[in-house]
Amino acid sequence: MPKYGLCCAGTAGVLLLLTLSSAPGAKAQMPQRAPTPNDTLKSPEVLPDSRVVFRIYAPKATEITIGGDFLPAGPNPKLEKDEQGVWSFTAGPLAPDFYSYSLTVDGVHTLDPKNASVKQGINSLDNMFEVPGADAAFEALQAVPHGDIRTVWFPSAVLETQRSMRVYTPPGYDSGKARYPVLYLLHGGGDDDSGWPTIGRAGFILDNLLAQNKIKPMIVVMPNGSLPRPPAAPGAAPAPGPFVDRFSDHLMKDIIPYVEKNFRVAAGREQRAIAGLSMGGMQTLAVVMAHPDQFAYVGVFSSGIASFRQNTNAVEEFEQRYQKTLDDKESFNKGVKLFWFSIGAKDFLHKANDDAMDVMKRHGIRFTSNESEGGHTWINWRHYLNQFAPMLF
């Protein structure tokens, strides 16, 4: 009863205030906010000539820089401040493509508050933007039938935790009964399973290829290759062997069995492909060398043989670890229909890529290679997917 009485008293008080405020001569006082340039600010703004203007309202900041995959190598350029406290920078003109960037405000990594298009990683966030044009049509949202990208949570016995992956299913999957080949598509270091579907534009690339009849309908599995550190692991980065072997176990014992149980997957090696970029390329090499009878199509993007330890011969270590597979070239060449290396001319992992191809040459392992312009960026990796997918199945 006391509680009920308090409630009634509160209601009566509100009614009294409303009555007084509506009395003759009473004026409602709404808080007023002074307008600022931020109210109408646009960022980024793609101009008709394909230049891009970035803006941020930060009147109290002392220095703001911008970093992005569209900028040349070197120090990040500074934004200029006007008399209203708006900082700006103009880039380009840029080639039609999809780009990422971030701001640094007085030493603090910052998202552009006017841009809601965000790429997430395991330790950072970046913004994204598109410069439209014919050269970017392959990755653009077009009026074609679209597949679905599902976020799937599943138990991992290898890692003893719940894990996530993104799974692309082609248009018509849910209404049909057909079984599809599968591409396991791996991201790079610092990213997670959201990388390929967002900044990688994988869904749109596949939709557009399908609409042009350039690829066979397929399921594409994009797992989270950034693994939790083992409880007993030291503070330093783990050695390449255990690092990639742990992912191999996760893929073969957790991911593939779950996918083949829960999706309409065509069975057999010839219906299975794997590809990865950077860290994912190292994981791809490790998986295929350890399980050469499981995949018929292999893509290594901007990656190769590298070591994270000092005073270690990465090539020698690789050959020792996978000697059995390397020595059985007849079996490997017969089963692997496509072994494709692709890297940018300015990529910092070019030597690692060359080392991997040299090992394959020495052991008689067949492969094909492609060198593009540019460096270690998503700008290249989206193109590589667009080139690789039509060669599958």
C-alpha positions in Angstrom: 0.0 0.0 0.0 2.7 2.6 0.8 4.3 1.9 -2.6 0.9 2.4 -4.3 0.5 5.7 -2.3 3.9 7.0 -3.5 3.0 6.2 -7.1 -0.2 8.1 -6.8 1.5 11.0 -5.2 4.0 11.1 -8.0 1.3 11.0 -10.6 -0.6 13.9 -8.9 2.6 15.9 -8.8 3.2 15.4 -12.6 -0.4 16.5 -13.3 0.0 19.6 -11.1 3.1 20.6 -13.0 1.4 20.1 -16.4 -1.5 22.2 -15.2 0.8 25.0 -14.0 2.8 24.9 -17.2 -0.4 25.3 -19.3 -1.6 28.3 -17.3 -1.9 31.7 -19.0 1.5 33.4 -19.2 3.5 30.2 -18.6 6.3 29.4 -21.1 8.0 26.1 -21.6 11.7 26.4 -21.4 13.4 24.0 -23.8 17.2 23.7 -23.6 18.8 25.4 -26.6 22.0 24.1 -28.3 24.1 26.4 -30.3 24.6 25.0 -33.9 28.0 24.0 -35.0 29.6 23.1 -38.3 29.4 19.5 -37.3 25.6 19.6 -37.8 26.0 19.7 -41.6 29.4 18.2 -42.0 29.8 15.4 -44.7 32.7 12.9 -44.6 34.0 11.4 -46.7 32.6 13.2 -49.8 33.4 11.7 -53.2 33.6 14.5 -55.7 32.6 14.1 -59.4 36.3 14.0 -60.4 36.9 11.1 -58.0 38.8 13.2 -55.5 37.7 12.4 -51.9 37.4 15.0 -49.1 37.6 13.9 -45.5 36.4 16.2 -42.7 36.1 16.1 -39.0 35.0 18.8 -36.5 37.5 19.0 -33.7 38.1 22.6 -32.7 40.2 21.7 -29.7 42.5 19.3 -31.5 46.1 20.3 -32.3 47.0 17.7 -35.0 45.1 15.2 -37.0 46.5 12.8 -39.6 44.9 10.3 -41.9 46.0 6.8 -42.9 44.5 4.5 -45.5 45.2 1.9 -48.2 44.8 4.6 -50.9 47.8 6.6 -49.7 51.3 6.2 -51.0 54.0 4.8 -48.7 55.4 7.3 -46.2 54.2 9.4 -43.3 50.5 9.9 -42.9 49.4 13.3 -44.3 48.0 16.0 -42.0 44.6 17.5 -42.2 44.3 21.3 -42.3 42.1 23.2 -39.9 39.9 26.1 -40.8 38.7 29.0 -38.7 35.5 27.1 -37.7 37.4 24.1 -36.2 36.8 21.8 -39.2 39.8 19.8 -40.3 40.0 18.5 -43.9 42.1 16.5 -46.3 41.5 15.9 -50.0 42.9 12.7 -51.7 43.0 11.7 -55.3 41.6 11.5 -57.8 41.3 7.8 -56.8 40.7 4.8 -59.0 37.2 3.3 -58.7 37.5 0.9 -55.8 36.6 0.2 -52.1 39.0 1.7 -49.6 39.6 1.8 -45.8 41.0 4.6 -43.6 41.3 5.9 -40.1 42.1 9.2 -38.4 44.6 10.0 -35.6 43.5 12.9 -33.4 46.3 14.1 -31.1 47.9 10.7 -31.2 44.6 8.7 -30.7 43.4 6.3 -33.4 39.9 7.6 -34.2 37.0 6.6 -36.5 35.5 9.2 -38.7 32.3 10.1 -36.7 30.4 11.0 -39.9 31.0 7.6 -41.6 29.0 4.7 -40.3 30.7 2.2 -42.7 33.1 0.4 -40.4 35.6 -2.5 -40.8 36.3 -4.3 -37.6 39.5 -6.3 -36.7 40.6 -8.1 -33.6 42.3 -5.0 -32.2 41.2 -2.0 -34.2 38.4 -0.4 -36.3 38.6 1.4 -39.6 36.2 3.3 -41.8 35.4 2.3 -45.4 34.2 4.2 -48.5 33.6 3.5 -52.2 34.7 5.4 -55.2 32.2 4.1 -57.9 33.2 3.4 -61.4 33.4 0.7 -64.1 36.6 -0.7 -62.7 34.9 -1.4 -59.4 31.8 -3.0 -60.9 33.0 -6.5 -60.0 32.7 -5.7 -56.3 29.8 -3.2 -56.3 26.3 -3.8 -55.1 24.4 -4.4 -58.3 20.8 -5.4 -59.3 21.5 -9.1 -59.5 20.3 -12.1 -57.5 22.0 -12.1 -54.1 23.2 -14.9 -51.9 23.2 -14.9 -48.1 26.1 -14.5 -45.7 25.2 -16.1 -42.4 27.1 -15.7 -39.1 27.4 -19.2 -37.7 28.5 -20.1 -34.1 29.8 -23.5 -33.5 31.7 -25.5 -30.8 35.4 -26.1 -31.2 36.8 -29.2 -29.6 40.3 -28.2 -30.7 40.2 -24.7 -29.1 37.7 -25.6 -26.3 35.5 -22.7 -27.0 32.7 -21.3 -29.2 33.9 -20.0 -32.5 32.3 -18.0 -35.4 32.5 -18.2 -39.1 30.7 -16.5 -42.0 29.1 -18.7 -44.6 28.0 -17.5 -48.1 25.3 -19.5 -49.7 24.4 -18.8 -53.3 21.0 -17.4 -54.5 18.3 -20.1 -54.4 20.1 -22.2 -51.7 17.3 -22.1 -49.2 14.6 -23.0 -51.7 16.5 -25.8 -53.4 18.0 -29.2 -52.6 21.2 -29.1 -54.7 24.6 -29.8 -53.1 27.4 -27.3 -53.7 31.2 -27.3 -53.8 32.9 -25.4 -51.1 35.6 -22.7 -50.9 37.3 -22.2 -47.6 38.4 -18.6 -47.7 40.8 -17.3 -45.1 41.6 -13.8 -43.9 44.9 -12.2 -42.8 46.5 -11.3 -39.5 44.6 -8.7 -37.4 41.2 -9.5 -39.0 38.5 -12.0 -38.1 35.7 -13.7 -40.0 34.1 -10.3 -40.7 37.0 -9.3 -43.0 36.0 -11.0 -46.3 32.3 -10.1 -46.0 33.0 -6.4 -45.3 36.1 -4.8 -46.7 36.7 -8.0 -48.8 33.3 -7.6 -50.6 33.2 -11.3 -51.0 29.4 -11.6 -51.2 29.1 -9.0 -53.9 32.0 -10.4 -55.9 30.4 -13.8 -55.9 27.0 -12.5 -56.7 28.3 -10.6 -59.7 30.3 -13.5 -61.0 27.3 -15.8 -60.7 25.1 -13.3 -62.6 27.6 -13.3 -65.4 27.8 -17.1 -65.4 31.6 -16.9 -64.7 31.6 -19.3 -61.8 29.7 -22.3 -60.6 27.4 -21.8 -57.6 29.4 -22.6 -54.5 29.3 -22.3 -50.7 32.1 -20.1 -49.3 33.1 -20.6 -45.7 35.0 -17.7 -44.1 36.2 -18.8 -40.7 37.9 -16.9 -38.0 41.6 -17.7 -38.4 42.8 -15.5 -35.5 43.0 -18.1 -32.8 43.1 -17.5 -29.1 46.5 -17.9 -27.6 47.0 -21.2 -25.8 47.0 -20.8 -22.0 50.6 -21.9 -21.7 51.9 -19.8 -24.6 54.7 -17.4 -23.9 54.3 -13.7 -24.5 56.2 -13.7 -27.8 54.5 -14.7 -31.0 54.3 -18.5 -31.4 56.6 -20.3 -33.8 55.2 -20.8 -37.3 54.8 -24.6 -36.9 52.5 -24.7 -33.9 50.8 -21.5 -35.1 49.7 -22.9 -38.4 49.3 -26.5 -37.2 46.8 -25.4 -34.6 44.6 -23.8 -37.3 45.0 -26.9 -39.5 43.6 -29.0 -36.7 40.8 -26.5 -36.1 39.8 -26.5 -39.8 40.0 -30.3 -40.3 38.5 -31.4 -37.0 36.0 -28.6 -36.2 35.1 -26.4 -39.2 34.9 -28.8 -42.1 32.9 -31.5 -40.2 30.4 -28.8 -39.0 30.0 -27.4 -42.5 29.5 -30.8 -44.1 26.9 -31.7 -41.4 24.9 -28.5 -41.5 25.1 -27.4 -45.1 24.3 -29.1 -48.4 27.9 -29.7 -49.4 29.1 -31.9 -52.3 31.4 -34.6 -51.0 34.9 -35.3 -52.1 38.2 -33.6 -52.6 37.3 -32.3 -56.1 34.5 -30.3 -54.6 36.7 -28.6 -52.0 39.0 -25.5 -52.4 41.0 -23.4 -50.0 42.6 -20.0 -50.3 43.9 -17.3 -48.0 45.7 -14.0 -47.8 48.8 -13.1 -45.8 48.4 -15.1 -42.5 45.6 -17.0 -44.2 48.0 -17.8 -47.0 50.5 -19.3 -44.6 47.6 -21.3 -43.0 46.5 -22.4 -46.5 50.0 -23.7 -47.3 50.2 -25.6 -43.9 46.8 -27.2 -44.4 47.5 -28.4 -47.9 51.0 -29.6 -47.2 49.7 -31.5 -44.1 46.5 -32.8 -45.9 47.4 -32.9 -49.6 44.5 -35.4 -50.3 41.8 -33.1 -49.1 41.8 -30.1 -51.5 41.8 -29.9 -55.3 42.1 -26.1 -55.6 44.5 -24.0 -53.7 45.1 -20.2 -53.7 47.9 -18.4 -51.9 47.4 -14.6 -51.9 50.2 -12.2 -50.8 51.9 -14.9 -48.7 54.5 -17.6 -48.7 57.1 -19.2 -46.4 58.1 -16.9 -43.5 59.3 -17.3 -39.9 58.4 -15.2 -36.9 61.5 -16.2 -35.0 65.0 -14.8 -35.3 67.9 -16.9 -36.5 65.5 -19.4 -38.2 65.8 -20.7 -41.7 62.1 -20.6 -42.6 62.5 -22.5 -45.9 64.6 -25.2 -44.3 62.0 -25.6 -41.5 59.1 -25.7 -44.1 60.8 -28.4 -46.1 61.5 -30.5 -43.0 58.0 -30.2 -41.8 56.4 -31.2 -45.1 59.0 -33.4 -46.6 56.7 -36.3 -47.1 54.3 -34.3 -49.2 57.0 -32.5 -51.1 58.7 -35.8 -52.0 55.5 -37.3 -53.4 55.1 -34.9 -56.3 53.2 -37.3 -58.5 50.4 -37.7 -56.0 50.2 -34.0 -55.3 50.2 -33.0 -58.9 47.6 -35.6 -59.8 45.2 -34.5 -57.0 45.7 -30.7 -56.9 44.1 -29.3 -60.1 45.0 -25.7 -59.3 47.8 -24.3 -57.1 47.8 -20.5 -57.6 50.1 -17.9 -56.1 49.3 -14.2 -56.5 51.1 -11.2 -55.0 51.6 -7.5 -55.6 54.9 -6.2 -57.0 55.4 -3.9 -53.9 54.2 -6.5 -51.3 56.5 -6.7 -48.3 56.0 -10.5 -48.3 57.3 -10.9 -51.9 60.4 -12.8 -50.8 58.3 -15.2 -48.7 56.1 -15.7 -51.8 59.2 -16.3 -54.0 60.7 -18.7 -51.4 57.5 -20.8 -51.5 57.5 -21.0 -55.3 61.2 -21.9 -55.3 60.5 -24.8 -52.9 57.7 -26.0 -55.1 59.9 -25.8 -58.2 62.7 -27.7 -56.6 60.4 -30.5 -55.6 58.5 -30.7 -58.9 55.2 -29.4 -57.5 53.2 -27.8 -60.3 51.7 -24.3 -59.7 50.8 -21.1 -61.6 51.5 -17.6 -60.5 50.3 -14.0 -61.0 52.0 -10.7 -60.1 49.8 -7.6 -59.9 50.6 -4.0 -59.1 50.5 -2.6 -55.6 51.2 -4.0 -52.2 49.8 -5.8 -49.2 46.2 -4.5 -49.3 42.6 -5.5 -49.7 42.7 -3.6 -53.0 44.6 -6.5 -54.4 42.9 -9.3 -52.5 39.5 -8.5 -53.8 40.8 -8.7 -57.3 42.5 -12.0 -56.5 39.2 -13.5 -55.4 37.6 -12.2 -58.5 40.3 -14.0 -60.6 40.5 -17.2 -58.5 36.9 -18.1 -58.2 36.2 -18.6 -61.9 39.0 -21.2 -62.0 37.3 -23.4 -59.4 35.3 -26.6 -59.9 
